[in-house]
Amino acid sequence: MRQNQCSCWGRICTIGIGLYARAKDSKSLQKYPFIVDGYGLSHSDFMKDEQTILPWNSFEKKLKSIPGKLILPQSAREYRQQYCELLSAAGASYAIAPEMMFRAVKNGLIFKEQKDISEFTRQHILPENNIDVIRIENDYQEYKRIQLIIEDARDRLDALNTIIGLLKRHRQKHERSLAYKWCEYEANVQAYDEKIEAMEERKDYSERELESLSETLENIRSKLPDLEKKRDDALLAHKNSAGQQALEACEESIKKTNIKIREDLETIGQARGLLAGLEQLLLPSSAGENLNKDFNAARAQLMKATGFSANDIMHQWPVDIDNIDETTNALQGYKKLRTEISTTRDSLKTEFDYVADRYKTLETALKNSSSGKSSLMPQTEAIISLLQAEGIHAVPVCDLAQITDDDWQVGIERFLGGNREALVIMDNDHSKKGDDDFDRALKIYRLAKNDDSHLRNVKLINPDELFTEDQPQKGYAGYLIESENPIALRYLKGLLRNV
């Protein structure tokens, strides 16, 4: 007896067959197929004991008594049909064909290896009848075309349903909107009706009030001449009374007093600002230790008198007349230092002017350096201008020569110092010595330096007192000097001898 249990698509079933034959007559094989839907058999169900199998009649009775539906097919075709239906899932696409199932089982039992995949497919996979490939392809293409048409129709149907739904919602919202607007308009109409009724009531009330006021006005107008006469008599008596004249005099005095108070408050405010500014003043450390000490003592006394630094919001200088006297006494301390501060200021101003002049000189030198010109001291430029006015052309030696090695430019110029601005007297064509012009320039220079001691630092190069024209050896600073003017060349090489 053979059986097979399976759980397909969530269902439990048993498919089996009972085989019976006599040992002497092997050809009289009897087959008893059976199917149990809803129950899974085990080996104990068809065993009488551990060594004996139940005969079919007994086993059939046992099958009828167990849970599940028993199916006893009458033929092999019916057997295949029923167990294929049992193993198939719901739907036509999941149905198992009995013939194909039988063929697959048969091929599995008699399967032999084959190297030719085409022959294997033809014998074991494809049906026995020849397949019309072209028809299948045409049917498949037609199926795809119909499927596309169905999908397109489904999409259009979905879109149409969406449009219909949107149209219905739009119609509902539009109807609601119209209803809301109608309610709004109706409410507005009722509100306007109520306002109109209220305005009409106010109109009636105003008309009644107007009539009453008109009557009162006529009554007052009848009494007006007598009242005006009494008013004029009362005003005249009031103006001529002694009390009124005294009141007017007091008001005029108060007005003048208020003006004076405002002027005094403005003066006090200005004084307060000046005192606060005076307290902020500090002398520089260069003013001297004693002067700074006396100045700070006077400042501390003033700060104590004014109380500006107390951070008291209720304090307002001056507190009283004694506070003003105290502040005046504190200012006397500043008055005693006035002369000394003035002298120190003049001294610092002189130093500042000197520094400012020096700054301007350096600034001019920086501009000249940026433009490629040599920077000259003001004294040198003054002598050049003085000689230029006398028709004598003087050129600084630094403008007539150059240093061939840039790495030594700064070092050589620092060594030369003020000698780099020594003046070479040129003749009119700027190429010869200009000995005659040198004598004239020397006389003019001597007169000028006697009048201004600052001009004593300027030097004039005497062509007759220069060193020899020996060429310095390589490695010396004089070797790096080049110039087309022989006076400038000899002067600079002479200064740089043995350097």
C-alpha positions in Angstrom: 0.0 0.0 0.0 1.4 3.4 -1.0 0.2 6.8 0.1 1.3 10.4 -0.2 0.3 13.2 2.1 0.4 16.8 1.0 -0.6 20.3 2.2 -1.6 22.3 -0.9 -3.0 25.8 -0.7 -3.7 25.5 3.0 -5.5 22.1 2.6 -4.4 18.7 4.1 -5.1 15.6 2.0 -3.9 12.0 1.4 -3.5 10.5 -2.0 -2.7 6.7 -2.1 -3.2 3.4 -3.8 -3.5 -0.1 -2.4 -1.9 -3.0 -4.3 -2.9 -6.6 -3.8 -1.5 -9.8 -5.5 -1.0 -13.4 -4.8 2.5 -14.8 -4.7 1.6 -17.7 -7.0 -0.2 -15.4 -9.5 1.7 -12.2 -9.9 -0.3 -11.2 -13.0 -3.5 -10.8 -11.0 -2.5 -7.5 -9.5 -5.4 -5.5 -8.0 -5.3 -1.7 -7.6 -7.4 0.2 -5.1 -6.9 4.0 -5.5 -8.2 6.3 -2.7 -8.1 10.0 -1.8 -8.8 11.5 1.7 -9.5 15.2 1.6 -9.0 17.0 5.0 -6.9 14.3 6.8 -3.3 13.2 6.7 -2.7 9.4 7.1 0.3 7.9 8.9 1.8 4.4 8.8 -0.1 3.4 11.9 -3.4 3.9 10.1 -2.8 1.0 7.7 -0.7 -1.3 9.9 -2.4 -4.1 12.0 0.7 -4.5 14.0 4.4 -3.8 13.6 4.7 -6.7 11.1 1.2 -7.0 9.4 -0.5 -4.6 7.0 -4.3 -4.4 7.1 -6.2 -6.0 4.2 -7.9 -3.6 1.9 -11.4 -4.4 3.2 -10.4 -3.6 6.7 -8.5 -0.5 5.7 -11.4 0.7 3.6 -13.7 0.5 6.7 -11.1 2.4 8.7 -10.9 5.1 6.0 -14.6 5.6 6.2 -14.5 6.1 9.9 -11.7 8.7 10.1 -12.3 12.5 9.7 -12.1 13.9 6.2 -13.8 13.1 2.9 -13.0 9.7 1.4 -13.0 9.5 -2.4 -12.7 6.0 -4.1 -12.1 6.5 -7.9 -13.5 3.8 -10.2 -10.9 4.2 -12.9 -7.4 5.5 -13.5 -8.7 8.5 -15.5 -11.1 9.4 -12.7 -8.3 9.0 -10.2 -6.0 11.4 -12.1 -8.9 13.9 -12.6 -9.8 14.0 -8.9 -6.3 14.2 -7.4 -5.4 17.0 -10.0 -8.5 18.9 -8.9 -7.5 18.4 -5.3 -4.0 19.7 -5.9 -5.0 22.6 -8.0 -5.6 26.1 -6.6 -8.7 28.2 -7.3 -8.9 29.7 -10.7 -8.4 28.4 -14.2 -4.8 29.6 -14.4 -3.9 27.4 -11.5 -5.7 24.2 -12.6 -3.5 21.1 -13.2 -4.2 19.1 -16.4 -4.6 15.4 -15.5 -2.9 14.2 -18.8 0.0 16.5 -18.3 0.3 15.4 -14.7 0.2 11.8 -15.7 2.8 12.4 -18.4 5.1 14.2 -16.1 4.9 11.4 -13.5 5.4 8.8 -16.2 8.4 10.7 -17.7 9.9 11.0 -14.2 9.7 7.3 -13.7 11.1 6.3 -17.0 13.5 9.3 -17.3 16.8 8.8 -19.0 19.5 11.4 -19.3 19.6 13.1 -22.7 22.3 15.6 -23.9 20.1 17.2 -26.6 18.0 19.8 -24.8 15.7 20.2 -27.9 15.0 16.5 -27.9 14.4 16.5 -24.1 12.0 19.4 -24.4 10.1 17.8 -27.3 9.7 14.4 -25.5 9.2 15.5 -21.9 7.8 19.0 -21.9 5.9 19.8 -25.1 2.6 18.0 -25.7 2.5 15.1 -28.1 0.6 17.0 -30.8 2.6 19.5 -32.9 2.4 23.1 -31.6 1.2 25.8 -34.1 3.8 28.4 -33.1 2.7 31.0 -35.5 -0.9 30.7 -34.3 0.3 30.9 -30.7 2.3 34.0 -31.5 -0.6 35.6 -33.3 -2.9 34.7 -30.4 -0.3 36.1 -27.9 0.0 39.4 -29.9 -3.8 39.6 -30.1 -4.1 38.9 -26.4 -1.5 41.7 -25.7 -3.4 44.1 -28.0 -6.7 43.2 -26.2 -5.0 43.6 -22.9 -3.7 47.0 -23.8 -7.2 48.0 -25.0 -8.6 46.7 -21.7 -6.0 48.6 -19.7 -6.6 51.8 -21.7 -10.4 51.4 -21.3 -9.9 50.7 -17.5 -7.7 53.9 -17.3 -10.2 55.9 -19.2 -13.0 54.5 -17.0 -11.0 55.4 -13.9 -10.4 58.9 -15.2 -14.1 59.2 -16.2 -15.1 58.1 -12.7 -12.7 60.6 -11.2 -14.0 63.4 -13.4 -17.6 62.4 -12.5 -16.7 62.4 -8.8 -14.9 65.8 -9.1 -17.9 67.2 -11.0 -20.3 65.9 -8.3 -18.2 67.4 -5.5 -17.9 70.7 -7.5 -21.6 70.8 -8.0 -22.2 70.1 -4.3 -19.7 72.8 -3.2 -21.1 75.2 -5.8 -24.6 74.6 -4.5 -23.4 75.1 -0.9 -21.6 78.3 -1.9 -24.7 79.7 -3.5 -26.7 78.7 -0.4 -24.1 80.4 1.9 -24.1 83.5 -0.3 -27.9 83.7 -0.3 -27.9 83.4 3.5 -25.2 86.1 3.7 -27.2 88.4 1.4 -30.4 87.7 3.3 -28.6 88.5 6.6 -27.2 91.7 5.1 -30.7 92.7 3.9 -32.1 92.2 7.4 -29.2 94.1 9.0 -29.8 97.0 6.6 -33.5 96.9 7.3 -32.7 97.1 11.1 -30.3 100.0 10.5 -32.8 101.9 8.4 -35.4 101.5 11.1 -32.9 102.7 13.7 -32.0 105.7 11.6 -35.6 106.6 11.0 -36.2 106.5 14.8 -33.1 108.7 15.3 -34.4 111.0 12.6 -37.7 111.4 14.4 -35.9 112.0 17.7 -33.6 114.6 16.1 -36.5 116.4 14.6 -38.2 116.7 17.9 -35.0 117.9 19.5 -34.6 120.4 16.8 -38.0 121.8 17.4 -37.3 122.1 21.1 -33.9 123.8 20.5 -35.5 126.2 18.0 -38.0 127.3 20.7 -35.2 127.7 23.3 -33.2 129.7 20.7 -36.0 132.1 20.1 -36.4 132.6 23.9 -32.7 133.3 24.3 -32.6 135.7 21.4 -35.4 137.7 23.0 -33.3 138.0 26.1 -30.0 138.7 24.3 -30.0 142.6 24.2 -30.5 142.9 27.9 -27.8 140.3 28.6 -25.3 142.0 26.3 -25.8 145.3 28.1 -25.3 143.7 31.5 -22.1 141.9 30.2 -20.6 145.2 28.9 -21.3 146.9 32.2 -19.7 144.0 34.2 -16.6 144.0 32.0 -16.1 147.7 32.3 -16.4 147.5 36.1 -14.0 144.5 36.2 -11.3 146.3 34.1 -11.5 149.4 36.2 -11.2 147.6 39.5 -8.1 147.7 41.7 -7.9 143.9 42.0 -7.8 143.4 38.3 -5.0 145.9 37.8 -3.0 144.3 40.6 -3.6 140.9 39.0 -2.4 142.1 35.6 0.7 143.5 37.3 1.4 140.2 39.1 1.0 138.2 35.8 3.4 140.5 34.0 5.9 140.1 36.9 5.5 136.3 36.8 6.0 136.3 33.1 9.3 138.2 33.4 10.4 136.0 36.3 9.7 132.8 34.2 11.8 134.2 31.4 14.6 134.9 33.8 14.3 131.4 35.3 14.5 129.9 31.8 17.6 131.9 31.0 19.2 131.0 34.2 18.4 127.3 33.6 20.0 127.5 30.2 23.1 129.1 31.7 23.2 126.4 34.4 22.8 123.7 31.8 25.7 125.1 29.7 27.8 125.4 32.9 26.9 121.8 33.8 28.1 120.6 30.3 31.3 122.6 30.6 32.0 121.2 34.0 31.3 117.6 32.9 33.6 118.1 29.9 36.3 119.6 32.2 36.1 116.6 34.4 36.7 114.3 31.4 40.0 116.1 30.5 43.2 114.3 31.4 46.8 115.5 30.8 49.2 113.4 28.8 52.0 111.6 30.6 54.5 113.9 28.8 53.1 116.9 30.7 55.2 116.1 33.7 54.7 114.2 37.0 54.1 117.3 39.2 51.7 119.0 36.8 49.7 115.8 36.4 49.6 115.3 40.2 48.3 118.9 40.8 45.9 118.6 37.9 44.4 115.4 39.1 44.0 116.8 42.6 42.1 119.8 41.2 40.0 117.4 39.1 39.2 115.3 42.1 38.1 118.4 44.1 35.9 119.5 41.2 34.3 116.0 40.8 33.6 116.0 44.6 31.9 119.4 44.3 29.7 118.6 41.2 28.9 114.9 42.1 28.5 114.0 38.4 30.3 110.7 38.9 28.1 109.6 41.8 25.5 107.9 39.5 22.7 109.3 41.7 19.7 110.0 39.5 18.2 112.2 42.2 21.3 114.4 42.3 21.2 117.5 40.1 24.0 120.1 40.2 23.8 122.7 41.7 22.1 121.5 44.8 22.1 124.9 46.5 24.0 128.2 46.6 26.7 126.6 48.8 27.2 123.9 46.1 27.9 126.7 43.6 30.5 128.3 46.0 32.1 124.9 46.5 32.4 124.4 42.8 33.8 127.9 42.3 36.5 127.2 44.9 37.3 123.9 43.2 37.8 125.8 39.9 40.4 128.0 41.6 42.6 125.0 41.6 42.5 124.9 37.8 43.1 128.7 37.7 46.4 128.3 39.6 47.6 125.7 37.0 46.6 127.8 34.0 50.0 129.3 33.4 51.9 126.1 33.8 49.4 124.2 31.6 49.7 126.9 28.9 53.5 126.6 28.9 53.3 122.9 28.7 50.8 123.1 25.9 53.0 125.4 23.9 56.0 123.1 24.4 53.9 120.0 23.3 52.6 122.0 20.4 56.1 122.8 19.2 57.0 119.1 19.5 53.8 118.1 17.7 54.5 120.6 14.9 57.9 119.1 14.5 56.5 115.6 14.4 53.8 116.7 11.9 56.5 118.3 9.7 58.5 115.2 9.9 55.5 113.1 9.0 54.8 115.3 6.0 58.4 114.9 5.0 58.2 111.1 5.3 54.9 111.1 3.4 56.4 113.1 0.6 59.4 110.8 0.5 57.0 107.8 0.4 55.1 109.3 -2.6 58.4 110.1 -4.4 59.6 106.5 -3.7 56.4 105.1 -5.1 56.7 107.2 -8.3 60.4 106.2 -8.7 61.9 109.5 -7.4 64.5 109.8 -4.6 63.2 111.2 -1.4 65.0 114.4 -0.2 65.1 116.3 3.0 63.3 119.7 3.0 66.6 121.5 3.5 68.1 119.9 0.4 65.0 120.9 -1.6 65.2 124.4 -0.3 68.8 124.9 -1.5 68.0 123.4 -4.8 65.1 125.8 -5.2 67.3 128.7 -4.0 70.0 127.9 -6.6 67.4 127.3 -9.3 66.2 130.9 -8.7 69.8 132.1 -9.3 70.1 130.2 -12.6 72.2 127.4 -11.1 71.2 123.8 -11.7 72.0 121.5 -8.7 71.2 117.8 -8.7 71.4 115.3 -5.8 74.1 112.7 -6.2 71.5 110.0 -5.6 69.7 111.0 -8.8 72.9 110.8 -10.8 74.1 107.3 -9.8 72.7 103.8 -9.2 73.6 100.7 -7.3 73.8 97.6 -9.6 73.0 95.0 -6.9 69.5 95.4 -5.5 70.4 93.2 -2.4 72.9 95.9 -1.3 70.7 98.9 -2.2 69.3 99.5 1.4 72.6 98.8 3.1 74.7 101.2 1.0 72.1 103.9 1.2 72.1 103.6 5.0 75.9 103.8 5.1 75.9 106.9 3.0 73.2 108.6 5.1 72.8 112.3 4.4 75.8 112.1 1.9 73.4 110.6 -0.7 71.8 114.1 -1.0 75.0 116.0 -1.6 74.5 118.4 -4.5 76.4 118.3 -7.8 76.5 121.7 -9.6 75.8 121.2 -13.2 76.3 123.7 -16.1 73.5 124.5 -18.5 73.9 121.4 -20.6 74.0 119.2 -17.4 77.1 117.3 -18.5 80.3 119.2 -17.4 81.7 120.1 -14.0 80.4 123.6 -13.9 83.3 125.0 -11.8 82.2 128.7 -12.3 78.7 127.8 -11.2 80.1 126.0 -8.1 81.8 129.2 -6.8 78.6 131.1 -7.2 76.5 128.4 -5.6 78.9 128.2 -2.6 78.6 131.9 -2.0 74.8 131.7 -2.1 74.8 128.6 0.1 77.0 130.3 2.8 74.7 133.3 2.9 71.6 131.1 3.2 72.9 128.9 6.0 73.8 131.9 8.1 70.1 133.0 8.0 68.7 129.5 8.6 70.6 127.0 10.8 68.6 124.1 9.4 70.4 124.5 6.0 73.8 123.6 7.5 73.2 119.9 6.9 73.2 120.4 3.1 76.4 119.6 1.3 77.9 120.9 -2.0 80.4 118.7 -3.8 83.6 120.5 -4.7 85.0 119.0 -7.9 88.6 120.0 -7.0 88.7 118.1 -3.7 87.5 114.7 -4.8 89.5 111.4 -4.4 91.3 109.9 -7.4 89.5 107.9 -10.0 90.9 104.5 -9.0 88.5 101.7 -9.9 87.5 99.7 -6.7 88.1 96.0 -6.8 85.3 93.5 -7.1 83.8 92.7 -3.6 83.8 96.3 -2.4 80.8 98.6 -2.2 82.3 101.2 -4.6 82.4 98.5 -7.3 78.6 98.4 -7.3 78.3 102.2 -8.1 77.6 103.3 -11.7 77.0 106.8 -13.0 77.5 108.8 -16.2 78.5 111.9 -14.2 82.2 111.7 -13.2 81.8 114.0 -10.2 79.0 111.9 -8.7 81.0 108.7 -9.5 84.2 109.9 -7.9 82.4 111.3 -4.9 80.5 108.1 -4.0 83.4 105.8 -4.7 85.5 107.9 -2.5 83.0 107.6 0.4 82.9 103.9 -0.1 86.6 103.3 -0.2 87.7 100.1 1.6 84.0 99.3 2.4 
